[in-house]
Amino acid sequence: MSYVDLITCPICLEHFTKPRYLPCLHTYCEECLSDYISAAYKKDDKGFNCPTCRAFNRVELSESFSAKKTANGFPINHLIMTLLDRKNLENKDVNCFSCSKRGRDAPGKFWCYSCSAAFCENCGEFHTSLPILADHRIAPIDESTDASVISLTAHDVCETHPGKKLEMFCHDHDLPCCATCTMVTHRKCESVVTLEDAAKSFKDTDSNDTEQVKDEIKSLIAEFDSKLNDSTKKYKELEEITERHEREIKEYSDKMVNHVNKLKEDFEKTLAEVQSKKMKDISNRKKELSNMQSIVSNSELLLKAVEEKCSRIQLLSLIPKITKLTDEINEKLEIMKKDPITQNIKVIIDESIEECEKIDSIGKIIEN
């Protein structure tokens, strides 16, 4: 999987349009997410599951708060926007956004970093002439020879206050923030510095921090692979054990008549229920591990792409989010270790089965 996959919506399989990301860092088009929430919303639980990893997101829909508003409430993924800009600038074959909306084809000559869209010469000039768009950054696409440099800071904007540039960094909360955030939310924080100073300090230590997170992700992925393989092995062994005991049961049941046949049916039903329960437990554990692995794998790809394609500021913003996710996953793994799922079923056949009229069960089923 390459970074191009990161800019493809898992729902519509097209390049993202207004990418919005969930707390698990999985990203979807705003419209795709809105449609998905409408279809997958669980009224009783008041929320929906992530389409990719099934992580639950608690939201409450109402007549005044629709699925569209809910989707709009999730943050814009500016990291993905940066990757989209990188791809478009590298290709240099995009069409004019405004003309395409009017059913016309015109090659893009200018790129607006604020809109993440290309414009032809006429539309580009008109775009810059509007007072409301005066602060938009526009540059000729043909002159964009170094896409990595030009797009690095295009989307370093505040998620809380749309349109505000990130200018400061709060060490107390480990978050980049805009001027408004600094005055409103972080005015009592003791350690608030400029982004340039924070980035410079991070640059001196980011190698170790980034490598540590990457090593942690690799370790988690290896552990998931091991646990998933173990779950698959347990599932197969459980089937083999169950089949073996079913053969044992049949050998004894063939000696019985009438009342024994009824006992046989009851016993096989009990065994099937135990098998179903254990298989369900193993399947649920396997599914949970797969969903957690999806979060870690996505984090690895995102971290790699941001490290290679985006700014240090964006990398600085991403590290705490991934660290939080890995900490949560490690906690879940510790809980799983304390509550292991076994595949063993032990069947003890009653040796006095010949006296079938005197017994009320073929044997015992023991889980261990």
C-alpha positions, -999 to 999 in steps of 0.1 A, spaced: 0 0 0 14 34 -10 6 69 1 -18 72 -29 -40 47 -11 -42 71 18 -58 97 -4 -85 73 -17 -118 71 2 -126 35 14 -163 41 7 -164 56 -28 -129 45 -39 -123 79 -54 -98 106 -43 -110 123 -12 -134 153 -13 -134 173 19 -118 145 39 -130 141 75 -113 119 100 -127 99 130 -109 95 164 -94 63 151 -77 84 123 -96 66 95 -107 92 69 -137 95 46 -152 120 22 -176 143 40 -205 133 18 -196 96 20 -194 98 58 -227 116 60 -244 89 39 -228 62 59 -239 77 93 -275 79 79 -275 42 70 -254 28 99 -265 49 128 -276 28 158 -304 45 175 -303 24 207 -265 29 212 -266 65 199 -237 62 176 -221 44 147 -191 21 140 -162 31 119 -166 14 85 -130 2 85 -121 -8 121 -156 -9 137 -145 15 165 -177 31 180 -183 68 177 -209 82 200 -231 108 184 -268 117 187 -289 124 157 -320 145 158 -342 166 136 -320 196 144 -287 177 142 -287 156 110 -261 131 97 -247 158 75 -241 181 104 -226 152 123 -202 145 95 -193 182 92 -185 181 129 -156 157 125 -123 175 117 -110 181 82 -79 159 77 -54 185 66 -27 159 64 -47 142 36 -53 176 20 -16 181 19 -11 147 2 -38 155 -23 -21 188 -31 12 170 -35 -3 146 -60 -21 173 -80 10 195 -82 33 166 -91 9 156 -120 4 191 -133 -25 179 -155 -55 190 -135 -85 208 -150 -99 241 -139 -122 236 -110 -146 264 -118 -149 255 -155 -155 218 -147 -184 229 -125 -199 246 -156 -194 216 -178 -163 230 -196 -128 216 -200 -99 240 -194 -64 231 -182 -55 244 -147 -28 271 -148 -30 282 -111 -32 263 -79 -51 277 -48 -37 262 -17 -66 275 4 -92 258 -19 -71 229 -29 -82 234 -65 -68 244 -99 -80 273 -119 -74 284 -155 -60 318 -163 -94 336 -164 -108 319 -133 -75 324 -115 -75 362 -121 -112 364 -111 -104 343 -80 -78 367 -68 -99 398 -76 -126 390 -50 -120 407 -16 -133 377 3 -106 355 -13 -78 380 -10 -59 360 16 -59 328 -5 -25 316 -16 -23 311 -54 7 301 -75 12 291 -112 13 254 -115 41 254 -141 63 272 -115 55 246 -88 87 226 -95 91 215 -59 57 203 -48 70 191 -14 82 226 -5 52 245 -18 25 223 -2 42 218 32 24 245 51 -8 248 29 -29 230 54 -14 240 88 -47 254 100 -66 252 133 -92 224 135 -111 243 162 -112 276 144 -114 270 106 -94 295 86 -70 303 114 -34 294 108 -15 274 134 10 298 150 17 286 186 24 253 203 12 244 239 36 220 256 12 217 285 -14 200 262 10 188 236 -10 206 209 -4 232 181 -29 261 183 -39 293 166 -39 328 181 -75 324 192 -68 291 209 -39 307 227 -60 335 241 -91 314 249 -81 279 258 -44 281 266 -41 315 282 -33 299 316 -8 274 303 27 278 314 46 266 283 33 281 251 59 289 224 58 297 187 55 269 162 89 278 148 105 273 182 86 241 189 94 228 154 131 236 159 131 219 193 112 189 178 136 187 149 164 180 174 145 151 190 120 140 163 143 112 151 142 94 184 105 101 190 94 91 155 116 59 155 101 50 189 66 53 176 75 34 144 91 7 165 60 5 187 38 2 157 59 -25 142 59 -44 175 21 -41 177 17 -53 141 39 -83 148 20 -91 179 -13 -89 160 0 -112 133 10 -137 160 -23 -135 179 -43 -137 147 -24 -168 136 -29 -183 170 -66 -176 168 -68 -193 135 -49 -223 148 -72 -225 179 -103 -223 156 -90 -252 135 -80 -272 166 -114 -267 181 -130 -280 150 -107 -311 151 -113 -317 188 -151 -313 183 -151 -337 154 -131 -363 174 -155 -361 203 -184 -364 180 -170 -396 167 -166 -409 203 -201 -400 211 -214 -418 180 -194 -449 189 -212 -451 223 -246 -439 210 -247 -468 185 -250 -492 214 -281 -475 227 -317 -478 216 -348 -458 222 -340 -438 254 -303 -437 244 -311 -420 211 -328 -392 229 -299 -388 253 -276 -387 222 -295 -359 207 -294 -339 239 -257 -345 244 -248 -334 208 -270 -303 212 -250 -294 244 -217 -300 226 -228 -279 196 -238 -251 220 -204 -252 237 -186 -253 204 -207 -224 190 -200 -204 221 -162 -210 220 -161 -204 183 -180 -172 187 -156 -161 215 -126 -169 193 -142 -152 162 -150 -121 183 -115 -120 197 -101 -124 162 -123 -97 148 -113 -74 177 -77 -80 170 -82 -74 133 -99 -41 140 -71 -30 164 -46 -40 138 -64 -19 112 -60 11 135 -22 5 139 -16 -3 102 -34 29 92 -14 48 118 18 34 104 9 44 68 -2 78 79 29 83 100 52 72 71 34 94 46 34 125 69 70 119 77 80 117 40 55 141 25 43 166 50 57 193 73 74 188 107 46 207 122 21 182 109 43 154 121 44 171 155 6 173 155 2 136 145 26 120 170 5 126 201 -26 113 184 -9 81 174 7 77 208 -27 80 224 -41 53 201 -12 29 207 -15 35 245 -52 26 243 -45 -5 222 -18 -16 246 -43 -13 275 -68 -35 255 -41 -61 248 -32 -62 285 -69 -69 293 -69 -97 267 -38 -113 283 -57 -114 316 -88 -130 299 -74 -156 274 -97 -177 252 -90 -214 250 -100 -238 223 -101 -270 245 -132 -291 251 -130 -322 271 -157 -349 268 -159 -377 294 -179 -407 284 -198 -425 311 -184 -461 312 -218 -474 326 -235 -464 294 -248 -499 289 -272 -493 318 -288 -466 297 -321 -469 315 -304 -457 347 -285 -427 333 -298 -393 323 -268 -381 303 -242 -396 279 -213 -379 297 -198 -346 306 -185 -317 287 -157 -297 303 -142 -265 291 -107 -256 299 
